[in-house]
């Protein structure tokens, strides 16, 4: 049996638990939004990596393809970061790997399995931290195994768990007001650290809202809340 790790949306963070879980894999698929060449270097030390470019992968990633078609151990795979960019017609494909939404998803359509491994980088509020593994047998048969990283696992160094803060502000109805305030401060080119202090929120919350606002031009406060799964 062959093992293929499937990750996406690391956003500059390769968690130790994920790196450990990928040990022994014969290959790794990355669905984009890597945010750092260093992440690819670390993954390549574990196994050969097949990767597509995400919307947050900027100048450093100019050489990365938007789509990848590859056959691994008898499984025909198509990769793209955003599900919306999948061609209308896919032929000779067993599996589609994508990312972008940070939400784990498995669904079958016309005999093709569509797999989003979720995000195994910085945790987005109450969403789980996940990746996946393909167990490939003879004649290209395969099984997908979902991998969940415990919520108690830290993200970036010094990162505080945001769940309690998020839930408190959701109950008090303040989240939309806070998002609008962060958007205004971002337009003023105020640093993430200062935004967090000015609005009495965690650095992670400020950073997440800033990132969504900057990477999705024209997005509204409601749109940002939707992308945060709130």
N, C-alpha and C positions, 0 to 999 in steps of 0.2 A: 504494500500500500504506500502511496505517495501522500505527502502532506503539503498543502499550499496555504500560506497565511494570506488573509485578505484584510487590509486596513484602509482607512481613508481619513481625511481631515485631521491630520496630526497637528497642524498649525504650530509647528516649531517645537513640539513636545513629544518625545518618545518615552513613554512611561516605562520604568524598570519592569513592571509586571508584564507589559506587552512584549518587551524585548525578550524576557525570559520565556514567555509563552510561545514565541516564534522560533525558539531554538529547536533545531532538528528539522525545520521545514525544508523542503526541497526547492521552494521558490516562494516569493512574496509578491502580491499584487497590491498596488497603492492607487486609490481612486482619486488622488489629487488634493489640492490645498495642503501641500507639504510645508511650505513657507520657509524652508531652509535646506540648503545643500547638505548640511551636516546630518540631517535626518536620513537622507538617502545613503550617505556614506555609512552611517551606523547600521542601517538595514542591510546594505550590501555585504557587511561583515558577517551577517547571519546566513543569508542566502541570496541568489540572484534576484534582482528586483525588476518588475515590470510596472511602469508608472505612467500616468497621464497628468497633464497640466491642469491645475484648478484655477478658478477665477482670482484667487488671492496669490497665486504664484507669479511674481512679477519678473523684472529684468533678469534675475539670476536663472530663471527657468525657461529662457527663450528657446533652448534646444530640446525641451520636452515636448512630446507630441500631444495633440488634443485628443486623439483616439489611438487605441492600440488593438490590433487583432493578433492573437497568438494561440497556438495549440500546445497545451501542456499535458503530457502523459495521457493523450487521447481525448482530452476535453478541449473543445473549441470555444475560445473566450473573446468577447468584445468588451473593451473598457472605454469609459468616458466619464468625465467628472459630473456633468449635469444631465439628469435623465431627459430633460427637454431637448438635448442635442443628439439624441439617439436617432439614427436614420429611420424613416418610415418602414423600410423593408430591410430585414436582416436575414441573410441566408447562411447556411452552414455554420450556425452558432448554437452552442449548447447552453452558454452562460453569459449574461451581461453583468458586469461589475460597474457600479457607479457610486457617487458620494453626494456631497454638497448639502444635503438637508440635515445631516448629523443624526438622522433617525434610522435605526436598524429596520430593514425591510427585506422580506423574501416573498416573491410572487411569481407565479408561472403564467405565461401567455404564449399560446401557439407552440407549446412544446419547448419554450425557452425559459430558463429560470433567471429572473432578475434579482440581483443581490446588492443591497446597500449595507455594508458592514457597520454603518453608524460612524461615530467619531471616537477615536481612542486618544485624542489629544486633550487640551484643556476642557474640563467639563462645562457644559452650557446649562447652568442652573439645575433644574430637577431631572434633566435628561440623563439616561444611563450612559456609561462609558463602555463602548463595545467594539469588538472586531469579530472576525470569523475565520474559520479554517475549513478548507476543502479536504476531505478524505477521499482520495481517488483510488479506485480499484482497477480490476482488469477491464479491458475493452472500453475504457473511458467512463465507466460508471462512477458516480461521485455522490457524496453526502456532504451537506453543509452543517457545520457545528457552530452555533453561536457562542461567543466568549464574552462574558461580562466581567469587567474590572470592578472590584468592590468600591462602593461610594466613599469609603473612608480613606481610599488611596489619595495621597496628595497630588496636586497638579504641579504648577510651577512652584519653585522654592518660595516658602512663606505664604503660599496661597491659602486663604481661609475658606472653609466650606460655605457656599453661598445659600444653601437651602433655607435656613431659618430666616435670613434677611429677606430673601425673595418671597417666601410664603407670608411673612409679616406684612410686607408692603402690598402684596396682592390683596390681603384681607382688608387693609386700610384704604384701598383704592388709589394708592399713590403712584403706582408704577408708570402710568402714562405721563403723569406730571414730571416724574424723574427723567424719563426718556427724553421728553421735550427739553428739559433743562440741560441734559448732557449734550443733546444735539446743538443747542445754542452755544454752549461752552466750546464744543468742538469747532464750530464755525469761527470762534474767536481765537483759535489756535492755542487754547489752554492745554497744558499737559494732562495726561491721564491721572497722575498723582494729585494734581491740584483739583481736577474735576471731582475726584472721589472725596476729597476733603470738603470742597465747597458744597457738595450735595449730601454729605453725610452717608455715603455708601461705600461698599468695599471697592478695592482697586479692580477686582475681577469684573464686577458689575459695570463699572465705568469703562473698562477696557473693551468688554463685549459690546456694549452699546456703541462706543466710538467705532469699533471695527465694522459693525454692521452698517452704520451710517456712512462711513467712508467708502466701503466696498459695494454699496448699493445706491448709487446716485439717484436722488429724487424720492427715496423711500420715505414714507410717513412714519409717525410715531406708532400708529397702529400696525404698520407693516413690520417695524422692528419687533414689536411685541409678538407678532405672529411668527417671525423667524426664530424668536427665542422660545417658542412653544408655550407662550403665556396667553 
